[in-house]
Amino acid sequence: MIQSLLTESASIRETMMNKKELVAALAAHCDTTQAQAGEFVNAFTEIVTNELKKGDKSSVALPGFGQFIAKHRASREMRNPATGAMMMSKAKTSATFKASANLKDL
């Protein structure tokens, strides 16, 4: 069982691109330095984050790619799994991503 989990984890890692790899690919594609590409990636994530922090229903749309959306989740009654007691969860706003039709049809 442990071996299958390790194998599955390794196969997921082989298909996942991390930030360092994204910066390197962006630098190569745009014929720029990795430092400049890194600044671009950091600026992009900061801008998207700040836009979504503006509140519920705020979004950033990239046609042909997808849409980052801030969704409000109301507080709700839930059960504590350890004690079985009923309690209220906190209301929160979280970021979601909705892929465009082009991205869904890979």
N, C-alpha and C positions, 0 to 999 in steps of 0.2 A: 504494500500500500504506500509506504513512504517513497519507494522508488518511483511509483507511478506519479505521485505528486511532484517529485523533483523533475521528472521528465516533462510533465505538463508545464511546470514553471519555466523550464528552460525553453520549451517551444514557444511560449508566450513571449519571453524576452527576445527571442530571435526575430519576432515580427513587430516589436514595439520600438519606436524611435524616441529617444530621450532628447532633452533640450540641447545637449552638446552636439548630438548628431544632426538635429534640425538646424542649428546655427551653421554647422559645417556645410550642409547641403544648400542652405540659403546663400551662403557666401560664394560657393562654387557656381550656383545658378545665376547669381547677379554679378559675378565677377568683381567681388569686393572682399574686404578683409573680414576675418571672423569676428574681430572686435566690433566693426560696424554692423555686421549681421546680428551679433549679440545685442547691441543697443536697439536694433529694430525689433527684435523679438521681445525684449524687455519693455519697450515703449508700447508695443501692441497689447501685451498682457495688461499693462498698467491702464491703458485707455479703455479696454473692454471692462476691466474690473471697476474702474471709476464710473463708467456709464451704468453698469448694472447696480452699483451702490446707490444710484439715484432713487431707487424704489421699485415697487411692484409694477409690472407691465413695461419696464424699461427694457430695451433690447438693442442688439447690434446685429444687423443683417449683412451678410456677404453673399450676394446673388451667385448662384452656382455652387456654393459651398454649404451654407447653412446659416443658422440664426442662434445667437446666444441670447437667452431670455432670463430675466429675473422673475421667479415665481414665489408668491407668498403662500406659505403653508400656515393655516390657522391652528391655534392650539386645539387639542382634542383630548378626550379621555382615553387613557390607555391602562393596561395592567402591567405592574411590575413583575417580571418573570421570576424574580428571586423570592418575593414575598406573596405574590398574588394580590396585593393591595391595588386598588384603583387610584390613579393619579392623573394629573393634567400634564401634557407635554407642552413645551414652550412654543409659541408662535415664532416663525422665522421665515426669512427670505433666502432662497437658495438659487444658485445659477444652474440652468439646464442648457443643453444644446440640442437643437432640432436640425438634423441633416436635411439638405435639399434633395430633391428627386435625383439630381445628377450624382450626388454622393452615395445615395442609397443603391443605385444601380451599378455597383462596381463589379 
